[in-house]
Amino acid sequence: MTDSNRRKGLRAASVLLGGVLVLSACSGGDSEASSGGGDSTSQAKVDEAAAKKASEAQIKITPKDGSDNASINNAAKVTVSKGTLTDVTMKTAAGTAVAGRISADKKSWSPTGQLERSTSYKITATADDSAGRTAHENASFTTVSPANSFIGNFTPEDGSTVGVGMPVSINFDKAITDKAAVQKGITVSSSSGQEVVGHWFSANRLDFRPRTTGRAAPPSP
């Protein structure tokens, strides 16, 4: 074989080898594209199956997860839409259980007592939708500190019998600086429909009584 023929043979082999490499690369690309399409279809099927299994029940817990300075008065509550509550537990960070009650229609839950100040709580709730599919939700929060809150104790006690015009007296555990705001947040009503008004006797005491007692004026002498 002459040098010229040898060089032609080498060029032909080089071209052939290059063609094989190119074809191999193209073949690999087509395989990946085909595989990618298959993965997309499979994922869509997985998502569709998961959607069918997911519960429609939507649980809402208040205060929201991560809240601090939460109120100790009627702040904690669990509600559900498109389903009914099946179980709710509330515990302190130390593991102490908090008593609570699910409503008769199983749409809400709330603790039966007042919460403690400067305490961390966790609520865990479970609900089922109409198809029996279960949903879960949980939230943790911390209640307000004594430095940022106050407590009011009232008299007379609930259910007691008192005389006409007896005031509802609220005594606070610390002096109130914004009296108007505190008074606005308190509602006292009368079963007779009489107007009830408030009067501050000190920074720690607020009384509510009917504007008029409803008693007839004494006869003139």
C-alpha positions as YAML, in Angstrom:
chain: A
units: angstrom
residues:
- id: 1
  name: MET
  ca: [0.00, 0.00, 0.00]
- id: 2
  name: THR
  ca: [1.38, 3.37, -0.98]
- id: 3
  name: ASP
  ca: [1.65, 6.27, 1.42]
- id: 4
  name: SER
  ca: [-1.15, 8.01, -0.45]
- id: 5
  name: ASN
  ca: [-3.49, 5.03, -0.11]
- id: 6
  name: ARG
  ca: [-2.50, 4.63, 3.54]
- id: 7
  name: ARG
  ca: [-3.41, 8.26, 4.27]
- id: 8
  name: LYS
  ca: [-6.78, 7.83, 2.51]
- id: 9
  name: GLY
  ca: [-7.47, 4.74, 4.60]
- id: 10
  name: LEU
  ca: [-6.68, 6.59, 7.81]
- id: 11
  name: ARG
  ca: [-8.93, 9.47, 6.84]
- id: 12
  name: ALA
  ca: [-11.77, 7.05, 6.07]
- id: 13
  name: ALA
  ca: [-11.32, 5.31, 9.42]
- id: 14
  name: SER
  ca: [-11.26, 8.64, 11.16]
- id: 15
  name: VAL
  ca: [-14.48, 9.73, 9.49]
- id: 16
  name: LEU
  ca: [-16.14, 6.41, 10.29]
- id: 17
  name: LEU
  ca: [-15.02, 6.56, 13.89]
- id: 18
  name: GLY
  ca: [-16.24, 10.13, 14.15]
- id: 19
  name: GLY
  ca: [-19.58, 9.07, 12.72]
- id: 20
  name: VAL
  ca: [-19.91, 6.33, 15.30]
- id: 21
  name: LEU
  ca: [-19.18, 8.77, 18.10]
- id: 22
  name: VAL
  ca: [-21.66, 11.29, 16.81]
- id: 23
  name: LEU
  ca: [-24.37, 8.69, 16.36]
- id: 24
  name: SER
  ca: [-23.72, 7.36, 19.83]
- id: 25
  name: ALA
  ca: [-24.06, 10.82, 21.33]
- id: 26
  name: CYS
  ca: [-27.28, 11.46, 19.41]
- id: 27
  name: SER
  ca: [-28.65, 8.12, 20.49]
- id: 28
  name: GLY
  ca: [-27.88, 8.94, 24.14]
- id: 29
  name: GLY
  ca: [-29.62, 12.31, 23.85]
- id: 30
  name: ASP
  ca: [-32.76, 10.74, 22.41]
- id: 31
  name: SER
  ca: [-32.78, 8.19, 25.22]
- id: 32
  name: GLU
  ca: [-32.58, 10.90, 27.88]
- id: 33
  name: ALA
  ca: [-35.33, 12.91, 26.23]
- id: 34
  name: SER
  ca: [-37.51, 9.83, 26.08]
- id: 35
  name: SER
  ca: [-36.70, 9.00, 29.69]
- id: 36
  name: GLY
  ca: [-37.47, 12.58, 30.77]
- id: 37
  name: GLY
  ca: [-40.89, 12.41, 29.15]
- id: 38
  name: GLY
  ca: [-41.61, 9.18, 30.96]
- id: 39
  name: ASP
  ca: [-40.61, 10.68, 34.31]
- id: 40
  name: SER
  ca: [-42.90, 13.66, 33.73]
- id: 41
  name: THR
  ca: [-45.84, 11.40, 32.97]
- id: 42
  name: SER
  ca: [-45.13, 9.22, 36.00]
- id: 43
  name: GLN
  ca: [-44.91, 12.26, 38.29]
- id: 44
  name: ALA
  ca: [-48.21, 13.57, 36.96]
- id: 45
  name: LYS
  ca: [-49.84, 10.24, 37.81]
- id: 46
  name: VAL
  ca: [-48.32, 10.32, 41.30]
- id: 47
  name: ASP
  ca: [-49.59, 13.87, 41.85]
- id: 48
  name: GLU
  ca: [-53.06, 12.91, 40.64]
- id: 49
  name: ALA
  ca: [-53.19, 9.91, 42.96]
- id: 50
  name: ALA
  ca: [-52.01, 12.04, 45.90]
- id: 51
  name: ALA
  ca: [-54.68, 14.65, 45.17]
- id: 52
  name: LYS
  ca: [-57.38, 11.97, 45.28]
- id: 53
  name: LYS
  ca: [-56.12, 10.76, 48.66]
- id: 54
  name: ALA
  ca: [-55.79, 14.26, 50.20]
- id: 55
  name: SER
  ca: [-58.50, 15.29, 52.64]
- id: 56
  name: GLU
  ca: [-60.71, 18.28, 51.81]
- id: 57
  name: ALA
  ca: [-60.99, 19.13, 55.53]
- id: 58
  name: GLN
  ca: [-59.27, 22.45, 56.26]
- id: 59
  name: ILE
  ca: [-58.17, 22.94, 59.87]
- id: 60
  name: LYS
  ca: [-57.41, 26.39, 61.29]
- id: 61
  name: ILE
  ca: [-55.66, 26.87, 64.64]
- id: 62
  name: THR
  ca: [-55.47, 30.20, 66.45]
- id: 63
  name: PRO
  ca: [-53.18, 31.69, 67.58]
- id: 64
  name: LYS
  ca: [-51.13, 30.91, 64.48]
- id: 65
  name: ASP
  ca: [-48.00, 28.81, 64.72]
- id: 66
  name: GLY
  ca: [-45.05, 30.70, 66.22]
- id: 67
  name: SER
  ca: [-47.13, 33.43, 67.87]
- id: 68
  name: ASP
  ca: [-45.93, 35.04, 71.09]
- id: 69
  name: ASN
  ca: [-47.71, 37.41, 73.47]
- id: 70
  name: ALA
  ca: [-50.92, 35.47, 72.77]
- id: 71
  name: SER
  ca: [-53.89, 36.36, 74.95]
- id: 72
  name: ILE
  ca: [-54.83, 34.06, 77.81]
- id: 73
  name: ASN
  ca: [-58.53, 34.91, 77.37]
- id: 74
  name: ASN
  ca: [-60.38, 32.87, 74.73]
- id: 75
  name: ALA
  ca: [-57.45, 33.13, 72.29]
- id: 76
  name: ALA
  ca: [-56.91, 29.42, 71.66]
- id: 77
  name: LYS
  ca: [-59.36, 27.90, 69.19]
- id: 78
  name: VAL
  ca: [-59.54, 25.24, 66.49]
- id: 79
  name: THR
  ca: [-62.05, 25.33, 63.62]
- id: 80
  name: VAL
  ca: [-62.56, 23.19, 60.53]
- id: 81
  name: SER
  ca: [-64.29, 23.69, 57.20]
- id: 82
  name: LYS
  ca: [-65.30, 20.94, 54.76]
- id: 83
  name: GLY
  ca: [-65.06, 18.37, 57.51]
- id: 84
  name: THR
  ca: [-65.48, 17.57, 61.21]
- id: 85
  name: LEU
  ca: [-62.99, 17.48, 64.06]
- id: 86
  name: THR
  ca: [-62.22, 14.01, 65.40]
- id: 87
  name: ASP
  ca: [-59.49, 14.78, 67.94]
- id: 88
  name: VAL
  ca: [-57.81, 17.84, 69.45]
- id: 89
  name: THR
  ca: [-55.10, 17.87, 72.10]
- id: 90
  name: MET
  ca: [-53.44, 20.83, 73.77]
- id: 91
  name: LYS
  ca: [-50.37, 20.55, 76.00]
- id: 92
  name: THR
  ca: [-47.81, 22.80, 77.62]
- id: 93
  name: ALA
  ca: [-44.15, 22.50, 76.71]
- id: 94
  name: ALA
  ca: [-43.77, 20.47, 79.92]
- id: 95
  name: GLY
  ca: [-46.38, 17.98, 78.68]
- id: 96
  name: THR
  ca: [-49.28, 19.03, 80.91]
- id: 97
  name: ALA
  ca: [-52.61, 18.43, 79.14]
- id: 98
  name: VAL
  ca: [-55.10, 21.29, 78.81]
- id: 99
  name: ALA
  ca: [-58.79, 20.37, 79.05]
- id: 100
  name: GLY
  ca: [-60.97, 21.36, 76.11]
- id: 101
  name: ARG
  ca: [-64.23, 20.58, 74.38]
- id: 102
  name: ILE
  ca: [-65.28, 19.89, 70.77]
- id: 103
  name: SER
  ca: [-68.56, 21.60, 69.86]
- id: 104
  name: ALA
  ca: [-71.72, 19.57, 69.25]
- id: 105
  name: ASP
  ca: [-71.44, 20.05, 65.47]
- id: 106
  name: LYS
  ca: [-67.74, 19.05, 65.62]
- id: 107
  name: LYS
  ca: [-66.77, 22.23, 63.80]
- id: 108
  name: SER
  ca: [-64.77, 23.89, 66.59]
- id: 109
  name: TRP
  ca: [-62.78, 23.27, 69.76]
- id: 110
  name: SER
  ca: [-61.67, 25.51, 72.62]
- id: 111
  name: PRO
  ca: [-60.10, 25.04, 76.06]
- id: 112
  name: THR
  ca: [-62.52, 24.97, 78.98]
- id: 113
  name: GLY
  ca: [-60.32, 27.09, 81.26]
- id: 114
  name: GLN
  ca: [-58.12, 30.14, 81.16]
- id: 115
  name: LEU
  ca: [-54.55, 29.76, 79.94]
- id: 116
  name: GLU
  ca: [-51.48, 30.60, 82.00]
- id: 117
  name: ARG
  ca: [-49.27, 33.58, 81.27]
- id: 118
  name: SER
  ca: [-45.71, 33.17, 79.92]
- id: 119
  name: THR
  ca: [-46.46, 29.57, 78.93]
- id: 120
  name: SER
  ca: [-45.74, 27.70, 75.69]
- id: 121
  name: TYR
  ca: [-48.54, 25.53, 74.30]
- id: 122
  name: LYS
  ca: [-48.91, 23.11, 71.40]
- id: 123
  name: ILE
  ca: [-52.21, 22.19, 69.76]
- id: 124
  name: THR
  ca: [-52.58, 19.12, 67.55]
- id: 125
  name: ALA
  ca: [-55.82, 18.63, 65.61]
- id: 126
  name: THR
  ca: [-57.27, 15.91, 63.38]
- id: 127
  name: ALA
  ca: [-60.33, 16.11, 61.13]
- id: 128
  name: ASP
  ca: [-62.09, 13.95, 58.53]
- id: 129
  name: ASP
  ca: [-63.85, 15.07, 55.37]
- id: 130
  name: SER
  ca: [-67.09, 13.57, 54.03]
- id: 131
  name: ALA
  ca: [-65.14, 10.77, 52.32]
- id: 132
  name: GLY
  ca: [-63.41, 9.78, 55.55]
- id: 133
  name: ARG
  ca: [-60.03, 11.17, 54.50]
- id: 134
  name: THR
  ca: [-58.01, 12.52, 57.41]
- id: 135
  name: ALA
  ca: [-56.27, 15.89, 57.74]
- id: 136
  name: HIS
  ca: [-53.78, 16.91, 60.43]
- id: 137
  name: GLU
  ca: [-52.63, 20.30, 61.70]
- id: 138
  name: ASN
  ca: [-50.60, 21.59, 64.64]
- id: 139
  name: ALA
  ca: [-49.42, 24.92, 66.02]
- id: 140
  name: SER
  ca: [-47.26, 26.13, 68.89]
- id: 141
  name: PHE
  ca: [-47.48, 29.52, 70.59]
- id: 142
  name: THR
  ca: [-46.53, 31.36, 73.78]
- id: 143
  name: THR
  ca: [-48.87, 33.43, 75.92]
- id: 144
  name: VAL
  ca: [-48.34, 37.00, 77.06]
- id: 145
  name: SER
  ca: [-45.98, 37.75, 79.95]
- id: 146
  name: PRO
  ca: [-47.15, 39.30, 83.25]
- id: 147
  name: ALA
  ca: [-45.25, 42.47, 82.35]
- id: 148
  name: ASN
  ca: [-47.43, 42.94, 79.26]
- id: 149
  name: SER
  ca: [-50.79, 41.94, 80.71]
- id: 150
  name: PHE
  ca: [-53.18, 42.38, 83.62]
- id: 151
  name: ILE
  ca: [-55.97, 40.37, 85.22]
- id: 152
  name: GLY
  ca: [-59.35, 41.62, 86.38]
- id: 153
  name: ASN
  ca: [-61.50, 39.85, 88.99]
- id: 154
  name: PHE
  ca: [-65.17, 40.76, 89.14]
- id: 155
  name: THR
  ca: [-67.93, 40.71, 91.74]
- id: 156
  name: PRO
  ca: [-70.65, 39.65, 92.32]
- id: 157
  name: GLU
  ca: [-69.91, 36.10, 91.24]
- id: 158
  name: ASP
  ca: [-71.74, 34.48, 88.35]
- id: 159
  name: GLY
  ca: [-75.16, 33.14, 89.35]
- id: 160
  name: SER
  ca: [-75.42, 35.06, 92.61]
- id: 161
  name: THR
  ca: [-78.54, 37.02, 93.61]
- id: 162
  name: VAL
  ca: [-78.03, 40.68, 94.52]
- id: 163
  name: GLY
  ca: [-80.12, 43.74, 95.21]
- id: 164
  name: VAL
  ca: [-81.40, 46.25, 92.67]
- id: 165
  name: GLY
  ca: [-78.67, 48.57, 91.44]
- id: 166
  name: MET
  ca: [-75.82, 46.36, 92.66]
- id: 167
  name: PRO
  ca: [-72.79, 47.25, 90.52]
- id: 168
  name: VAL
  ca: [-70.53, 44.83, 88.70]
- id: 169
  name: SER
  ca: [-67.15, 45.72, 90.12]
- id: 170
  name: ILE
  ca: [-63.89, 44.76, 88.40]
- id: 171
  name: ASN
  ca: [-60.63, 44.92, 90.34]
- id: 172
  name: PHE
  ca: [-57.38, 44.77, 88.35]
- id: 173
  name: ASP
  ca: [-54.09, 43.34, 89.58]
- id: 174
  name: LYS
  ca: [-52.18, 46.42, 88.38]
- id: 175
  name: ALA
  ca: [-52.93, 50.08, 87.79]
- id: 176
  name: ILE
  ca: [-54.56, 50.79, 84.42]
- id: 177
  name: THR
  ca: [-53.06, 53.66, 82.44]
- id: 178
  name: ASP
  ca: [-55.27, 53.57, 79.32]
- id: 179
  name: LYS
  ca: [-58.66, 53.41, 81.06]
- id: 180
  name: ALA
  ca: [-60.69, 54.23, 77.95]
- id: 181
  name: ALA
  ca: [-59.20, 51.33, 75.97]
- id: 182
  name: VAL
  ca: [-59.76, 48.86, 78.81]
- id: 183
  name: GLN
  ca: [-63.34, 49.99, 79.40]
- id: 184
  name: LYS
  ca: [-64.07, 49.72, 75.67]
- id: 185
  name: GLY
  ca: [-62.97, 46.08, 75.75]
- id: 186
  name: ILE
  ca: [-65.48, 45.15, 78.49]
- id: 187
  name: THR
  ca: [-69.17, 44.54, 77.82]
- id: 188
  name: VAL
  ca: [-71.79, 44.43, 80.58]
- id: 189
  name: SER
  ca: [-75.47, 44.13, 79.68]
- id: 190
  name: SER
  ca: [-78.77, 44.05, 81.56]
- id: 191
  name: SER
  ca: [-81.50, 41.45, 81.04]
- id: 192
  name: SER
  ca: [-84.07, 44.24, 81.50]
- id: 193
  name: GLY
  ca: [-82.52, 46.26, 78.70]
- id: 194
  name: GLN
  ca: [-81.44, 49.11, 80.96]
- id: 195
  name: GLU
  ca: [-78.40, 51.08, 79.89]
- id: 196
  name: VAL
  ca: [-75.28, 50.13, 81.85]
- id: 197
  name: VAL
  ca: [-72.53, 52.69, 82.40]
- id: 198
  name: GLY
  ca: [-69.00, 52.41, 83.79]
- id: 199
  name: HIS
  ca: [-67.25, 54.51, 86.40]
- id: 200
  name: TRP
  ca: [-63.61, 54.35, 87.54]
- id: 201
  name: PHE
  ca: [-63.12, 54.60, 91.29]
- id: 202
  name: SER
  ca: [-59.35, 54.24, 90.95]
- id: 203
  name: ALA
  ca: [-56.74, 53.04, 88.48]
- id: 204
  name: ASN
  ca: [-57.42, 49.50, 89.74]
- id: 205
  name: ARG
  ca: [-61.22, 49.47, 90.02]
- id: 206
  name: LEU
  ca: [-63.98, 49.86, 87.43]
- id: 207
  name: ASP
  ca: [-67.69, 49.61, 88.33]
- id: 208
  name: PHE
  ca: [-70.64, 49.08, 86.00]
- id: 209
  name: ARG
  ca: [-74.21, 49.82, 87.06]
- id: 210
  name: PRO
  ca: [-77.55, 50.72, 85.41]
- id: 211
  name: ARG
  ca: [-77.84, 54.39, 84.59]
- id: 212
  name: THR
  ca: [-81.15, 54.32, 86.51]
- id: 213
  name: THR
  ca: [-82.34, 51.69, 88.98]
- id: 214
  name: GLY
  ca: [-85.88, 51.74, 87.63]
- id: 215
  name: ARG
  ca: [-87.38, 52.37, 91.06]
- id: 216
  name: ALA
  ca: [-90.19, 54.88, 91.35]
- id: 217
  name: ALA
  ca: [-89.44, 58.19, 93.02]
- id: 218
  name: PRO
  ca: [-90.77, 58.53, 96.59]
- id: 219
  name: PRO
  ca: [-94.06, 60.45, 96.95]
- id: 220
  name: SER
  ca: [-93.85, 64.15, 97.74]
- id: 221
  name: PRO
  ca: [-94.69, 65.08, 101.35]
...
